[in-house]
Amino acid sequence: MAKWTPTHEAPEPLEGPIVPTIVGGTVIWFVLFLVQLPFYGWFDDHGHLWWLWTCLAGAGLGLIGIWYVRRRDAAIKRARAGAGVRQ
């Protein structure tokens, strides 16, 4: 079996508004948690309580994501400023 080799260069990674995207996703997860909270009893009776906790976990992980991408964004800006590169 022959080893596969790429025939073209890999594309550059896409950079976009990462921080607002992560904040928006975190807010959506938390809103979904709040919307489902009044139906706690129904979810418990029907064996779907994991839906509620999934939304809370998504919001919690989103908070970690916000912290991470803000620090990443700041580090990228510091590196560009140190290198004298303007964007």
N, CA, C and O atoms as a GROMACS GRO file, in nm:
protein
  348
    1MET      N    1   0.084  -0.117   0.000
    1MET     CA    2   0.000   0.000   0.000
    1MET      C    3   0.090   0.124   0.000
    1MET      O    4   0.181   0.136   0.082
    2ALA      N    5   0.063   0.215  -0.091
    2ALA     CA    6   0.145   0.336  -0.105
    2ALA      C    7   0.103   0.440  -0.001
    2ALA      O    8  -0.014   0.450   0.036
    3LYS      N    9   0.201   0.516   0.042
    3LYS     CA   10   0.173   0.623   0.139
    3LYS      C   11   0.108   0.740   0.066
    3LYS      O   12   0.152   0.780  -0.042
    4TRP      N   13   0.003   0.794   0.127
    4TRP     CA   14  -0.068   0.908   0.067
    4TRP      C   15   0.009   1.036   0.093
    4TRP      O   16   0.054   1.061   0.205
    5THR      N   17   0.025   1.117  -0.011
    5THR     CA   18   0.088   1.247   0.004
    5THR      C   19  -0.005   1.354  -0.053
    5THR      O   20  -0.067   1.333  -0.158
    6PRO      N   21  -0.015   1.466   0.016
    6PRO     CA   22  -0.104   1.571  -0.034
    6PRO      C   23  -0.055   1.627  -0.166
    6PRO      O   24   0.065   1.636  -0.191
    7THR      N   25  -0.151   1.666  -0.251
    7THR     CA   26  -0.115   1.719  -0.383
    7THR      C   27  -0.120   1.871  -0.388
    7THR      O   28  -0.081   1.932  -0.488
    8HIS      N   29  -0.167   1.933  -0.280
    8HIS     CA   30  -0.173   2.080  -0.277
    8HIS      C   31  -0.148   2.129  -0.135
    8HIS      O   32  -0.156   2.052  -0.038
    9GLU      N   33  -0.119   2.255  -0.124
    9GLU     CA   34  -0.093   2.316   0.007
    9GLU      C   35  -0.222   2.326   0.088
    9GLU      O   36  -0.330   2.344   0.032
   10ALA      N   37  -0.210   2.314   0.217
   10ALA     CA   38  -0.326   2.331   0.305
   10ALA      C   39  -0.366   2.479   0.308
   10ALA      O   40  -0.278   2.566   0.305
   11PRO      N   41  -0.494   2.508   0.314
   11PRO     CA   42  -0.537   2.649   0.320
   11PRO      C   43  -0.503   2.712   0.455
   11PRO      O   44  -0.486   2.643   0.556
   12GLU      N   45  -0.494   2.842   0.453
   12GLU     CA   46  -0.471   2.915   0.578
   12GLU      C   47  -0.591   2.900   0.669
   12GLU      O   48  -0.704   2.893   0.620
   13PRO      N   49  -0.570   2.895   0.801
   13PRO     CA   50  -0.685   2.885   0.892
   13PRO      C   51  -0.769   3.012   0.886
   13PRO      O   52  -0.717   3.122   0.870
   14LEU      N   53  -0.899   2.996   0.901
   14LEU     CA   54  -0.989   3.110   0.899
   14LEU      C   55  -0.991   3.176   1.036
   14LEU      O   56  -1.004   3.109   1.138
   15GLU      N   57  -0.977   3.306   1.039
   15GLU     CA   58  -0.988   3.382   1.163
   15GLU      C   59  -1.110   3.471   1.150
   15GLU      O   60  -1.128   3.540   1.050
   16GLY      N   61  -1.190   3.470   1.250
   16GLY     CA   62  -1.311   3.551   1.250
   16GLY      C   63  -1.333   3.611   1.388
   16GLY      O   64  -1.242   3.612   1.471
   17PRO      N   65  -1.452   3.661   1.411
   17PRO     CA   66  -1.482   3.720   1.543
   17PRO      C   67  -1.504   3.608   1.646
   17PRO      O   68  -1.618   3.573   1.676
   18ILE      N   69  -1.396   3.553   1.698
   18ILE     CA   70  -1.402   3.436   1.785
   18ILE      C   71  -1.470   3.468   1.918
   18ILE      O   72  -1.558   3.394   1.961
   19VAL      N   73  -1.430   3.577   1.983
   19VAL     CA   74  -1.485   3.609   2.116
   19VAL      C   75  -1.636   3.630   2.109
   19VAL      O   76  -1.707   3.569   2.190
   20PRO      N   77  -1.690   3.711   2.018
   20PRO     CA   78  -1.836   3.724   2.014
   20PRO      C   79  -1.908   3.593   1.980
   20PRO      O   80  -2.019   3.571   2.026
   21THR      N   81  -1.846   3.509   1.901
   21THR     CA   82  -1.907   3.380   1.868
   21THR      C   83  -1.920   3.293   1.992
   21THR      O   84  -2.025   3.233   2.016
   22ILE      N   85  -1.814   3.285   2.071
   22ILE     CA   86  -1.817   3.203   2.193
   22ILE      C   87  -1.912   3.262   2.296
   22ILE      O   88  -1.984   3.188   2.363
   23VAL      N   89  -1.913   3.395   2.309
   23VAL     CA   90  -2.006   3.460   2.403
   23VAL      C   91  -2.150   3.432   2.360
   23VAL      O   92  -2.234   3.400   2.444
   24GLY      N   93  -2.178   3.444   2.232
   24GLY     CA   94  -2.314   3.416   2.183
   24GLY      C   95  -2.357   3.273   2.209
   24GLY      O   96  -2.470   3.250   2.251
   25GLY      N   97  -2.270   3.178   2.185
   25GLY     CA   98  -2.302   3.039   2.212
   25GLY      C   99  -2.325   3.012   2.359
   25GLY      O  100  -2.415   2.936   2.394
   26THR      N  101  -2.244   3.074   2.445
   26THR     CA  102  -2.261   3.057   2.589
   26THR      C  103  -2.394   3.113   2.636
   26THR      O  104  -2.462   3.053   2.718
   27VAL      N  105  -2.430   3.230   2.584
   27VAL     CA  106  -2.558   3.290   2.620
   27VAL      C  107  -2.674   3.201   2.575
   27VAL      O  108  -2.771   3.183   2.649
   28ILE      N  109  -2.664   3.145   2.456
   28ILE     CA  110  -2.770   3.056   2.407
   28ILE      C  111  -2.785   2.934   2.499
   28ILE      O  112  -2.897   2.897   2.534
   29TRP      N  113  -2.674   2.872   2.538
   29TRP     CA  114  -2.683   2.756   2.628
   29TRP      C  115  -2.748   2.795   2.760
   29TRP      O  116  -2.831   2.721   2.812
   30PHE      N  117  -2.710   2.911   2.815
   30PHE     CA  118  -2.766   2.951   2.944
   30PHE      C  119  -2.914   2.985   2.932
   30PHE      O  120  -2.992   2.952   3.022
   31VAL      N  121  -2.954   3.050   2.824
   31VAL     CA  122  -3.096   3.080   2.802
   31VAL      C  123  -3.175   2.951   2.788
   31VAL      O  124  -3.285   2.940   2.843
   32LEU      N  125  -3.122   2.853   2.716
   32LEU     CA  126  -3.189   2.724   2.705
   32LEU      C  127  -3.205   2.657   2.841
   32LEU      O  128  -3.309   2.596   2.869
   33PHE      N  129  -3.104   2.669   2.926
   33PHE     CA  130  -3.116   2.616   3.063
   33PHE      C  131  -3.228   2.686   3.138
   33PHE      O  132  -3.309   2.619   3.202
   34LEU      N  133  -3.234   2.819   3.132
   34LEU     CA  134  -3.337   2.895   3.203
   34LEU      C  135  -3.477   2.865   3.151
   34LEU      O  136  -3.572   2.859   3.228
   35VAL      N  137  -3.490   2.846   3.020
   35VAL     CA  138  -3.620   2.816   2.960
   35VAL      C  139  -3.670   2.679   3.006
   35VAL      O  140  -3.789   2.661   3.029
   36GLN      N  141  -3.580   2.584   3.021
   36GLN     CA  142  -3.619   2.449   3.059
   36GLN      C  143  -3.638   2.433   3.210
   36GLN      O  144  -3.703   2.338   3.253
   37LEU      N  145  -3.583   2.522   3.289
   37LEU     CA  146  -3.587   2.509   3.435
   37LEU      C  147  -3.729   2.498   3.491
   37LEU      O  148  -3.750   2.416   3.581
   38PRO      N  149  -3.828   2.576   3.444
   38PRO     CA  150  -3.963   2.560   3.499
   38PRO      C  151  -4.025   2.422   3.471
   38PRO      O  152  -4.121   2.383   3.538
   39PHE      N  153  -3.972   2.348   3.376
   39PHE     CA  154  -4.025   2.216   3.340
   39PHE      C  155  -3.944   2.102   3.403
   39PHE      O  156  -3.946   1.990   3.353
   40TYR      N  157  -3.875   2.132   3.510
   40TYR     CA  158  -3.789   2.034   3.577
   40TYR      C  159  -3.865   1.905   3.608
   40TYR      O  160  -3.815   1.795   3.580
   41GLY      N  161  -3.984   1.918   3.663
   41GLY     CA  162  -4.064   1.801   3.699
   41GLY      C  163  -4.101   1.715   3.579
   41GLY      O  164  -4.095   1.592   3.586
   42TRP      N  165  -4.137   1.779   3.470
   42TRP     CA  166  -4.174   1.705   3.349
   42TRP      C  167  -4.053   1.630   3.294
   42TRP      O  168  -4.063   1.513   3.258
   43PHE      N  169  -3.939   1.698   3.289
   43PHE     CA  170  -3.818   1.632   3.241
   43PHE      C  171  -3.783   1.513   3.330
   43PHE      O  172  -3.744   1.407   3.281
   44ASP      N  173  -3.797   1.530   3.461
   44ASP     CA  174  -3.765   1.423   3.555
   44ASP      C  175  -3.860   1.305   3.537
   44ASP      O  176  -3.817   1.190   3.538
   45ASP      N  177  -3.988   1.333   3.519
   45ASP     CA  178  -4.087   1.226   3.502
   45ASP      C  179  -4.067   1.146   3.374
   45ASP      O  180  -4.094   1.026   3.370
   46HIS      N  181  -4.020   1.212   3.270
   46HIS     CA  182  -4.005   1.147   3.139
   46HIS      C  183  -3.863   1.100   3.108
   46HIS      O  184  -3.835   1.055   2.997
   47GLY      N  185  -3.774   1.111   3.205
   47GLY     CA  186  -3.637   1.064   3.186
   47GLY      C  187  -3.552   1.152   3.097
   47GLY      O  188  -3.454   1.106   3.038
   48HIS      N  189  -3.589   1.279   3.086
   48HIS     CA  190  -3.512   1.372   3.002
   48HIS      C  191  -3.441   1.479   3.083
   48HIS      O  192  -3.412   1.587   3.032
   49LEU      N  193  -3.412   1.450   3.208
   49LEU     CA  194  -3.347   1.550   3.293
   49LEU      C  195  -3.208   1.586   3.243
   49LEU      O  196  -3.157   1.694   3.272
   50TRP      N  197  -3.148   1.496   3.168
   50TRP     CA  198  -3.014   1.522   3.115
   50TRP      C  199  -3.014   1.642   3.020
   50TRP      O  200  -2.911   1.707   3.002
   51TRP      N  201  -3.130   1.674   2.957
   51TRP     CA  202  -3.138   1.790   2.869
   51TRP      C  203  -3.105   1.917   2.947
   51TRP      O  204  -3.030   2.002   2.901
   52LEU      N  205  -3.162   1.927   3.066
   52LEU     CA  206  -3.140   2.044   3.151
   52LEU      C  207  -2.993   2.058   3.188
   52LEU      O  208  -2.934   2.166   3.176
   53TRP      N  209  -2.933   1.946   3.232
   53TRP     CA  210  -2.793   1.950   3.276
   53TRP      C  211  -2.697   1.967   3.158
   53TRP      O  212  -2.587   2.020   3.175
   54THR      N  213  -2.738   1.923   3.041
   54THR     CA  214  -2.654   1.945   2.922
   54THR      C  215  -2.643   2.094   2.892
   54THR      O  216  -2.536   2.144   2.858
   55CYS      N  217  -2.756   2.165   2.903
   55CYS     CA  218  -2.754   2.310   2.879
   55CYS      C  219  -2.669   2.382   2.983
   55CYS      O  220  -2.595   2.475   2.949
   56LEU      N  221  -2.679   2.340   3.108
   56LEU     CA  222  -2.598   2.402   3.212
   56LEU      C  223  -2.450   2.374   3.190
   56LEU      O  224  -2.366   2.462   3.208
   57ALA      N  225  -2.417   2.250   3.149
   57ALA     CA  226  -2.278   2.216   3.120
   57ALA      C  227  -2.227   2.297   3.000
   57ALA      O  228  -2.112   2.342   3.001
   58GLY      N  229  -2.311   2.316   2.898
   58GLY     CA  230  -2.271   2.398   2.783
   58GLY      C  231  -2.241   2.540   2.823
   58GLY      O  232  -2.145   2.600   2.774
   59ALA      N  233  -2.323   2.596   2.914
   59ALA     CA  234  -2.298   2.733   2.961
   59ALA      C  235  -2.170   2.739   3.043
   59ALA      O  236  -2.091   2.832   3.028
   60GLY      N  237  -2.148   2.640   3.129
   60GLY     CA  238  -2.026   2.638   3.209
   60GLY      C  239  -1.900   2.623   3.125
   60GLY      O  240  -1.801   2.692   3.147
   61LEU      N  241  -1.905   2.533   3.028
   61LEU     CA  242  -1.790   2.517   2.940
   61LEU      C  243  -1.770   2.641   2.852
   61LEU      O  244  -1.658   2.675   2.815
   62GLY      N  245  -1.882   2.707   2.820
   62GLY     CA  246  -1.872   2.832   2.744
   62GLY      C  247  -1.798   2.940   2.821
   62GLY      O  248  -1.724   3.019   2.762
   63LEU      N  249  -1.819   2.944   2.953
   63LEU     CA  250  -1.746   3.042   3.035
   63LEU      C  251  -1.595   3.015   3.030
   63LEU      O  252  -1.515   3.108   3.024
   64ILE      N  253  -1.559   2.888   3.034
   64ILE     CA  254  -1.416   2.853   3.020
   64ILE      C  255  -1.368   2.894   2.880
   64ILE      O  256  -1.256   2.943   2.865
   65GLY      N  257  -1.452   2.872   2.779
   65GLY     CA  258  -1.416   2.910   2.643
   65GLY      C  259  -1.397   3.060   2.627
   65GLY      O  260  -1.306   3.104   2.558
   66ILE      N  261  -1.484   3.138   2.691
   66ILE     CA  262  -1.470   3.284   2.686
   66ILE      C  263  -1.336   3.326   2.745
   66ILE      O  264  -1.264   3.407   2.687
   67TRP      N  265  -1.303   3.270   2.861
   67TRP     CA  266  -1.176   3.303   2.925
   67TRP      C  267  -1.060   3.268   2.831
   67TRP      O  268  -0.967   3.346   2.814
   68TYR      N  269  -1.068   3.148   2.771
   68TYR     CA  270  -0.960   3.101   2.684
   68TYR      C  271  -0.943   3.189   2.560
   68TYR      O  272  -0.832   3.231   2.530
   69VAL      N  273  -1.052   3.218   2.488
   69VAL     CA  274  -1.039   3.292   2.363
   69VAL      C  275  -1.003   3.439   2.388
   69VAL      O  276  -0.938   3.501   2.303
   70ARG      N  277  -1.044   3.495   2.502
   70ARG     CA  278  -1.002   3.633   2.531
   70ARG      C  279  -0.852   3.639   2.555
   70ARG      O  280  -0.785   3.731   2.508
   71ARG      N  281  -0.800   3.541   2.629
   71ARG     CA  282  -0.654   3.538   2.652
   71ARG      C  283  -0.579   3.512   2.521
   71ARG      O  284  -0.475   3.572   2.497
   72ARG      N  285  -0.632   3.423   2.437
   72ARG     CA  286  -0.570   3.394   2.308
   72ARG      C  287  -0.567   3.518   2.220
   72ARG      O  288  -0.466   3.549   2.157
   73ASP      N  289  -0.680   3.588   2.214
   73ASP     CA  290  -0.689   3.710   2.133
   73ASP      C  291  -0.590   3.815   2.182
   73ASP      O  292  -0.524   3.881   2.102
   74ALA      N  293  -0.580   3.831   2.314
   74ALA     CA  294  -0.485   3.928   2.370
   74ALA      C  295  -0.341   3.888   2.338
   74ALA      O  296  -0.258   3.974   2.308
   75ALA      N  297  -0.310   3.759   2.345
   75ALA     CA  298  -0.174   3.712   2.314
   75ALA      C  299  -0.139   3.735   2.167
   75ALA      O  300  -0.026   3.772   2.135
   76ILE      N  301  -0.235   3.713   2.079
   76ILE     CA  302  -0.211   3.737   1.937
   76ILE      C  303  -0.186   3.885   1.911
   76ILE      O  304  -0.096   3.920   1.834
   77LYS      N  305  -0.263   3.972   1.976
   77LYS     CA  306  -0.243   4.116   1.959
   77LYS      C  307  -0.109   4.161   2.014
   77LYS      O  308  -0.042   4.246   1.955
   78ARG      N  309  -0.068   4.104   2.129
   78ARG     CA  310   0.064   4.138   2.185
   78ARG      C  311   0.176   4.093   2.092
   78ARG      O  312   0.274   4.164   2.073
   79ALA      N  313   0.161   3.975   2.034
   79ALA     CA  314   0.264   3.924   1.944
   79ALA      C  315   0.275   4.010   1.818
   79ALA      O  316   0.385   4.037   1.770
   80ARG      N  317   0.161   4.052   1.767
   80ARG     CA  318   0.163   4.139   1.648
   80ARG      C  319   0.223   4.275   1.681
   80ARG      O  320   0.298   4.331   1.600
   81ALA      N  321   0.192   4.327   1.798
   81ALA     CA  322   0.246   4.459   1.836
   81ALA      C  323   0.397   4.448   1.858
   81ALA      O  324   0.471   4.540   1.824
   82GLY      N  325   0.443   4.337   1.915
   82GLY     CA  326   0.586   4.316   1.938
   82GLY      C  327   0.662   4.298   1.809
   82GLY      O  328   0.779   4.336   1.800
   83ALA      N  329   0.598   4.242   1.709
   83ALA     CA  330   0.664   4.218   1.581
   83ALA      C  331   0.651   4.339   1.488
   83ALA      O  332   0.714   4.344   1.383
   84GLY      N  333   0.571   4.435   1.527
   84GLY     CA  334   0.553   4.555   1.446
   84GLY      C  335   0.461   4.532   1.326
   84GLY      O  336   0.466   4.607   1.230
   85VAL      N  337   0.380   4.430   1.332
   85VAL     CA  338   0.288   4.398   1.223
   85VAL      C  339   0.155   4.468   1.249
   85VAL      O  340   0.100   4.461   1.359
   86ARG      N  341   0.103   4.535   1.148
   86ARG     CA  342  -0.028   4.602   1.160
   86ARG      C  343  -0.133   4.518   1.091
   86ARG      O  344  -0.107   4.453   0.990
   87GLN      N  345  -0.252   4.522   1.149
   87GLN     CA  346  -0.362   4.450   1.084
   87GLN      C  347  -0.470   4.546   1.044
   87GLN      O  348  -0.571   4.505   0.988
   0.00000   0.00000   0.00000
